[in-house]
Amino acid sequence: MKIAHILDILAPRRGRRAVVLCDGPPPAAETLASCLHHDDLFIATDAAGQPFTKLSRPPDVVIGDFDTLGIPPDDNSTTQFIHAIGQNTTDSEKALDHAAQAGCVDAVVLGALGGLFDHSLSNAALPERFSWLLNVILVSDDDVTIRVAAGDQGFWDLPPQTLISLTPVGPGARGVDFDGVRWPLKGADLSWAGASTISNHVVDTPTRLSVSGGSLLFTVRKGLVP
């Protein structure tokens, strides 16, 4: 499956959507273009994507403390540059705050994973930390990750042999039911220190996942079991 197809399955558009390009390892041009196909607001953090003219389209907003970008270029473009100072939030968080203030309910975040471990770990927590403001979806060239929380129940038509993983966040997830997969779960409690729940795969459709308490990240890779 292509990343755009996985994104459509896991996170169908619910309303106004932002695409946030972070300043980590850049996504492939095809991945970014597919995510921008149905967006309402394109935000780049600091120097992400610079030079912006190489992108499939220029950002609507560039936001951050500009410690990497420096003085924003005066290129007479329609891009809005927002110098958001303050060290208590990362540029990624500043971008998500701006997306929420702009009325977005979904935010597709790219360029957030890989590269520096501490940045990746911090960005992996964004779906949880911003859950009260936005539905944050993490996208890379290889996978799509969404948050599934207490009371949520998802049914997804994924091809057999699709690789999938569960990653508990915060205090963990309780009462997890996971069906249609090689290693199903029934009423399981998952934690960071518990048994591994990565690299499972689909055996039947639809794949069903529900959580009674806490939350977790659900990751779908574009590849199949070898």
Stockholm file with secondary structure:
# STOCKHOLM 1.0

chainA/1-226         MKIAHILDILAPRRGRRAVVLCDGPPPAAETLASCLHHDDLFIATDAAGQPFTKLSRPPDVVIGDFDTLGIPPDDNSTTQFIHAIGQNTTDSEKALDHAAQAGCVDAVVLGALGGLFDHSLSNAALPERFSWLLNVILVSDDDVTIRVAAGDQGFWDLPPQTLISLTPVGPGARGVDFDGVRWPLKGADLSWAGASTISNHVVDTPTRLSVSGGSLLFTVRKGLVP
#=GR chainA/1-226 SS CCHHHHHHHHSCCCSSEEEEECSSSCCCHHHHHHHHTTCSEEEEETTTTSSGGGSSSCCSEEEECCTTTCSCCCCCCSCEEEECCCSSSCHHHHHHHHHHHTTCSEEEEESCSSSSHHHHHHHHTHHHHTTTTCEEEEECSSEEEEEEETTCEEEECCCTTEEEEEEEEEEEEEEEEEESBSSCEEEEEECTTSCCCCSEEBCSSSEEEECSEEEEEEEEEEEECC
#=GC SS_cons         CCHHHHHHHHSCCCSSEEEEECSSSCCCHHHHHHHHTTCSEEEEETTTTSSGGGSSSCCSEEEECCTTTCSCCCCCCSCEEEECCCSSSCHHHHHHHHHHHTTCSEEEEESCSSSSHHHHHHHHTHHHHTTTTCEEEEECSSEEEEEEETTCEEEECCCTTEEEEEEEEEEEEEEEEEESBSSCEEEEEECTTSCCCCSEEBCSSSEEEECSEEEEEEEEEEEECC
//
